[in-house]
Every structure is written in structure tokens, then in C-alpha cells.
Amino acid sequence: METALLRMSDVSKSFGATHALSCVSLEARGGEVLALIGENGAGKSTLMKILSGAIAPDSGQMELAGARYAPKGPHDARMAGVAMIYQELNLAPDLSVAENVMLGQELRRFGLVRRSAGHTRVRQALELLGRTDLSLDLPVRQLSVADQQVVEIARALVIEAKLIVFDEPTSSLTQHDVDNLFRVIGKLKASGLAIIYISHFLEEIRRIADRYTVLRDGSVAGSGMLAGASEGDIVALMVGRKVDDLFPSVPHTPGKVVLSLQSLAGRTTPKDVSFELRRGEILGIAGLVGAGRTELLRCVFALDPVRNGTVRVMGITPGGTPRARILAGLGLVSEDRKGEGLAQRESIADNITYSRLAPYSTLGWLNLRQRRAVVGDWMRSLNVKARSVEQNVEQLSGGNQQKVALARVLHQDAEVLLLDEPTRGIDVGTKSEIYRLMAVLAAEGKAIIFVSSYFTELLSVCDRVGVMARGRLREIRPAGAWSSASILTSALGVETST
Amino acid sequence: MTSFDTPAALPLAQRGTQLLRTALGPFVALVLVVGVFAVADNLQEDGGHFATLKNAQNVFVHSATVAVAALGMTMIIISGGIDLSAGTTMALCAIVLAWFLREGYPPSVAVTAGLGTGCLAGFVNGTLISLLRVVPFIVTLGTMTIYLGLGKMISHSTMVRPLPAQIPAWMHELLSPRVQQEWMVFPPGVWLLLALAVTVSAMLRYTVFGRHVFAIGSNESTARLCGIHVPFTRIAVYTIAGFFVGVAGLYQFARLTIGDPTSGTGKELPVIAAVVIGGGSLSGGRGSIVGTLTGALIMQVISSGCTSLKQPNHIQEIIVGVIIVAAVTIDQIRQRRLAP
């Protein structure tokens, strides 16, 4: 199709002195997926909010299917045929699949909900998505995140959306679920809908999108067909400079064994995991979500109960509390920055020093000035962008929050770093900084376990990669002996053979 | 969802203004309330009694009992908890104190027993919450009734009334609105309250323990991840808070000179209200001692002001209710503006 379904021309929006968007123009066409790419703070969120009617642009025009499109609010936008699928899903967990799909758009007669007519609509929508296997009466709470997303998409279909906007839909999905989602998006595309897909995972974008528009600092940095663009081109557009190497290499060589696990088993996962980790080594742990990777790290750190097996750090078996593990030289960066990793309402200084306040304490009283100075040094060395050490963590971007979480384990002087999805949900520039940091730390003699669902980064950063499936560590090989495909096969293989 | 950065929009949030920022709202409210009542009182015919030193002394004396219990409640609420048993514990402590005096024990023993009862009650709360892993609201809802029952058991469901001669003079003067030495301005109980407030405030800000209390309230999972001993810290918080409830029991006894098992029922609510008006968040991680003291004063000023204006009790109750809702609403709006 040639004509644009959605056309934005010269849309601008300022907040005070900040130009969030300046003269942004883009087009989304029916039967096509447009990838909207940009680092955090590039203006993607503002653009989304304008599209969804949450805020109004200062200037510029929008057209939807040939008519002027100026939604007065989110409801207005939905009625016009623009549906948003957010990163965090907006479902009522205790209502059923069907009730959620029809929520706010129930078919009524004499004020009563026409349940069966509603069910027919829901069934049609699920059929289009190829998910007739979902039970309509199941409470949404019992569904996986991936299936909940399908419910959200079905909701968009029921309102007869013309344009569906996906905001980083894969950030909490496994590789397997991502594949299913892409199949669904393919079907939506084939039925003639226009799709805007927001993400900073370039790999995904290449798989799903036809065209791209890159935002940088509130303006369009470039757009075009994906078919002719290389990954390097797009990254260069995103960061505004040439990124020769997303994965900086710093040579490091493995030394003595610092961590050894002997048939470690948790309550349900992990099961019977044994390996040795050396100084100066980065060990990647790949696998699907639910394979027990997070639980493995948590058992090593004594956050989850250990049923069996031993953990030895530098030859000794530390006590069974996180405190003891920290003192033994372990440090954990949680996969869940909001829920666990950081106390969001507390300051950067507090968050960095919680695990080791002793250096600033005399009989329990803190020397805050000394602490401020040390924290300031850490922020500078990790390039954390913030106003001051007293700023609350919740006001920082995802990338800067992750640096604070990393600074904590470095500040506590951990010898073995357990990093659980440390690059999830952060921009490309910060990712690259974190890869470099990991390599530098390894060169300094630290040992790192790096859990990730993004196989490319594991293969590029790690010395060895192990694959977990169903709580077991399948095998560990040098990174060079793996490919993305062989990791996936290994991660899936166990599921079929057991 | 990610959001745009607006660094230019936040010039206020400098480190030095942190304390001001958290306590400023309640303080402005206090000044406003005092101002409104002072003007209204001067306008009425036989007015002019509200904005006087004597009335100020009265306000401080009358708010001291709630305020001292609220010191502990502030710590509990910062740690993400709540203590509904504070009221009945206060009465229980007063009863124990009265009982020991009546039985002829020396005052030092009686006071120690009263304060000890508070600590023990708090320790039990903290231990139950930590060990049973039941939410503080439910645990203290239970112990609220248990402590009420214990009080009635000791007092045989009546009042414990020591002889006037058994009550030492200093206890009479502790919260007497008529100050013995004029240079003191306030009775000793108010000064003790202020000294305790300074101590707790400093402890929250400048000690490892204080930082841990904030960490637990802000995000318990983070606290565990950082190796903070969560159950120990929580039990300590409730025990210390129990001590302050014990002091509140002493204050109550000093004013009533009897131990009445039902005198504490419902008293936990003004205590919690003081913390909340002062900027404490029931979801934990936020609260300040300065704010809490201001909150306790605001409630007492309203009560005293309404008396000066000859307004009935129910008017003060309505005003206090409005203030609580308004305080929390304004605070949330401010928080939303500060968050990205």
C-alpha cells in the first residue's frame, strides 16, 4: 500500500525549556511495520503520548486515514482507531480473558452486558491472532506475561484499531514468546493494520519491521527501508556518532578459581549445578526465562534456600545469609531494578552504600561527608549522570539506575559479580559502557557471571557460556564454540528430551 | 515506561533543602493554622487568649503525650510498618506504673517497669511480624486487643489509683501547665520530648541503623539483597517505638494520676495522624521527626483554637479530618511533580 495511514508532520512539543520533540514527521502505512528507534530520552515516549492523546502537541499536524487526527484524550484516540500496547500491561488481573478484552467496550442491551455476543467478538479476535487455545474464562492472573500481551492485542482488535503501537513489547518476554509475538504481529500486518514498533533491540527490529525512523534528541535523525540499512548505520544514527564497536574488547586472562559450585540445588530450581569460575573470567549463563538462571544466582547469594550442594568462595564455604555472602566477596545485581535492585525513593548515596556502610561508621554513627565524597568518585568513574549524590534513584534513567546498582557491588568490593540481565531495558550507549566495564573488571581480576536472554551479547562479552534448561546446567563451552542457534537448540533441547 | 528528562524543571531539589522540603509543608500548615486562629480569636469580643505564651504552653503540654508516642510511630511507619496497638499499650504501661506505685515500690522501679512494659510490647509486635510474616496491620490489630485485655487483667477492669502520697512530686510537675521555674518556659516533660526528638531524628539520619530503617521501608527486597538483617532491624524498631509508647504512658499517668485500662483505646489514631500530617508515607520509606512533631502540634492547635472560639468538639474533629486528607493529598501532588 502506498498511502500513509498515519501521517505526522512537523510535530513539536516543549516542556518548559526542554524541547522534547522538534518538527518530527513520520508516516505509518497499512500492512507495514514501522520501527521507531531511539535511545532513552530521544523523545519516543513523548511521541507516544501525543499519539495516544495523553498530551497535545504545541504545533504540527496529524492525519489518520486521510482525516485530521487530534485526539482530546486516550479514549478519543482509541475511538479513532489508535491502540497502544505498553511495556507494562494494563489488565485487571482477577477478571477473565473475555472480560478483559471487552473491558470498557462491553456490548450492552438495556444496561446489561451481553456476555455471549461479547464472547463471539473475543473469539474472533483470538482466532485472527491464531490463539484459539486461550480459555476465555480464565482469570488473566493465571496467564503468562506473553499470553497477557495477547489479551491486550485482542483488546485492540475488538475496537477495530487501524494502528497499533507496541512500546518495547519484548522487554519481559523469553526468546520463545518473542517468536510467538512476532508471529502475531505478522498476522496483524497481513490483515492490513499499520503497526508502530518501538524498541531498541536492533536484532528484533530487523526481524519484524519493514521501515525505520530513528529519533535522537527530539528530532528525526534518519529514516528508510530496513532492507538496505546495516546495524552500524542505525546505531550511528541513534547515538549521533560512529560506534565502531558495541562490544569493546579489553584483554583478560583467567586466573585462579574463586567460586566453585558442587551439585547446588534450590527448592525447585536450580538442580544439581556444578561449575568453577576463575578470576578474570566472564561466564555467561544463557537459557529461556524459567530455566532457573535467576534462581541459580539467588542460591549462590543465599537469597533463596539451598536444598543441597555447596558454594565455595576462594576455598571457604561462607554462611547461609546474603550478609555472609557479601562478606565472602560476592555481589549480586538483581534483574528487577524497581522491585528489588534499588530502593527507588532513596538517594544514590544510600543505594550505593547500603551493602557496606562500615567504612563511614564509628560506633554506628555515619560520617556523611566522607561518604558523599566516596560516592561522588564512584559516580564519576562509572559516568552516572545525576544532579547530586543525594538525588533519588527513581529520577534517573534506566541506564543510570543500572550503573548505580553496579556501583554498589563494586563499592562493597565484591570479587565475584553475579549480574542478572544487567543490560535489560537500557539504551545502546549505556550497554556498551557496561560491556566495557565488565571487561575492565575481568582484566582487574574480578570474576563475573553474566545472565542474559540476549545471546549476541553473551557471545560477544563472555569467555565461556553455559546454557540452562529446566533448572539444569546443560553444558558450558567456550564462547567461540557456540552460535545463537546452537544456544537456542541447547536451551530448548532438554525440554523435548525430558 | 521511560520518560523524557527534564533537568531544568527541578532547580529546588538541592541537598541542603532536603530537610526543609520534607518538613516545609507541615510547617507552613502549622503557621497558617496558628495565624487563622490568632486572627479569628482577636476579632471576637472577649478574645485575645489564643496567641499568648500561656496558651502556647498549654498546646505543648497537651500534645506531648501524642507526640512522644509518635516519635516511635514515625520510625515504624518509615520502616513500612504500622502499630495499631500503640494506644492500648500506652494504657497498659500507665497501669503497670500505677500498680507498682500503689503496691509501694519506689518510683524508679515503677517507671522502669512501665517503660519496660512498653519495650516488651513493642518487642512482641516486632517478633510476631518478623517470625509469623503476617502484615503489621493484622499483628498489631491483634495485639491491640491483647494488650487491652492484659491491662484489664492487671487492673481487675477498674482504675489503678495510687495514693497521692505514693506519687512523687516530679511526676506531678512532669507535664504540669504551671511551670515551677519561669525560666524553663515549658514543664520538664516537654523538654524531655524535645530531647528525645532530637535524638531520634539524629539516629534516623546519622546512624547505620537509621539508614537501614529507611532501606527496609523503601524496599525490603533491596535491603535483603544488601545484606541488611531485616528481622533484627524490624524488631529493634518496634522495641524502640515501644519504649516511646512507655514514655507516653508515663506522661498519661502524670496527667491523670490513675491507670485506666480503657484510657488508651483509640489513642493510636492521633499518633498515626501526627506522622501522616507530618509527611510520613504509610507505604514506607518516608517520614521525618520534625514533620511528626509539627503534625502533633497542628492537631493540638486546632483543638485549642476551637476552644478559644467556643466551637464545639465536633467542629475540631471535622477540621482535623480535613487536614489529614489535605496534607496527604498535597504531599502526593508534590511527589508526583518531583518524580519523572
Interface residues (C-beta under 8 A of the other chain):
Chain A: F15 G16 A17 T18 A20 N40 G41 G43 K44 S45 T46 Y86 Q87 E88 D167 F301 L303 T321 P322 R323 R325 I326 L327 L332 S334 D336 G339 E340 G341 L342 A343 Q344 R345 E346 D350 N351 T353 Y354 S355 L357 A358 S361 G364 W365 L366 L368 R387 S388 V389 E390 Q391 N392 E394 Q395 S397 G398 R408
Chain B: M1 T2 S3 F4 D5 T6 P7 A8 A9 L10 A13 Q14 R15 Q18 Y206 T207 V208 F209 R211 H212 F214 A215 S218 N219 S221 T222 A223 R224 L225 C226 G227 I228 H229 G285 R286 L338 A339 P340
